[in-house]
Structure formats: C-alpha cells, structure tokens
Amino acid sequence: MLRSSTEIRVDILSQVKNGVECRTRIMYRVNSNWQQLGFYLNELVEQGLLEYSVPVEGGMRNKKRYRITEKGEDVLSCARSHGVI
C-alpha cells in the first residue's frame, strides 16, 4: 500500500523525535530511498519542523544530525490526535 506524502513526513518527524539523527538511519527506518528522503528532509527543514547541525569531529565525514523543533513536535502531536499515525 502506498503512503501519502503526509504520512511520510510524519514518519520522518516521529523517527527523529525518537532519536534517529543520521540521514541513512532515517532512510532505513521510514523505508524510503536517498533521493526521496533528501526531498522531504529539505522540505521539513525549510518549514522549520526539523533542524540540523554538523558536529565538528576530527573525521573527514561530518554528517548532519537532525533534530525535531518545537514546531515539528506540535505538528507531530496534531497528526497523532487526527489519527495520521
């Protein structure tokens, strides 16, 4: 069964709220692909529902770490109360 774009967005917000921070792990948890996830993550960041940071570590690959904003938590709460998840 296909999911709506709203269900995918809510699923992403839910996973990030539950502590899944890295893009690859979010992708596996929401059963998405790299391109689709990138589209939704960028959209959620632009809407102010997610934010990210790039930790400064000594390694060559500093990955973005996503976290849900207060506005994102409000949207997630609203989605739960309306039965989207």
N, C-alpha and C positions, 0 to 999 in steps of 0.2 A: 504494500500500500504506500502510495506517495504521501510525503508530508508537505504541508503548506510552508511557505516561507516564514510565516509567523511561528509555526511550531519549531522550525529550525533555529530561529533567533532565540526563542525562549529556551530551547535545549542548550544552546551555547551559553546563555546567561546562567542557567542552572549549573552547568558543569564548572564554569569559572567561579561561581559562588561557592561551590563545593571544594574548591582548592585546586582545580586543574588549571595551571597557569600557562603552560607552553603550547604553542600552536599545534605541534604534532600530536600531543596527547589529546587536545581538544578535538582535533580531526578524527582520531580513532573513537573517542567517546561518543561523538554525535553522528558517527557513521557517515562522514562526508568525504569529499575529495579536496585536494590542496587549493585548487582554483576557486571552488565554491566557498570554501571556508574563508579564504582571503577576502572575497567579496563581502561576506557577512561580517567578518571582524572589522574591516574598514568602515563599513556602514554603521556598526554599533559604536565604534569609537567616535565617528563624526557626529552621531546623535547624542553623545555624552553618556551612553549606557555602560560603556567599558572604557578603561584607560589602560595604558601600558607603560612599562618602564624597561630600560635596558640596563641591567646590572653591570657595574664595572668590575669585572673579574680579570684575572691575568690571562685568560684564554683567548684564543683567536675568534671564537664564535660566541659573541654576546647575544643571546637570544632575548627577544621581547617576552616580558612576563605580563600577562593580562590580569586585571582585577576589575571586579564589578564596582560601579559607582553607586552612590545613594539613589540616583535617578534610575539606574538599572535595577536596583533592588525593589524600588517602587513598581516598576513595570513587571518584574517577576512576580511580585505579590499580587498585582492586579490580574495577571494571567492565571495564577493559581485559583483566585477567587472566581474567575469566569470559566474555569474548567478546561483551559487550554492544555494544562499539564496535569 
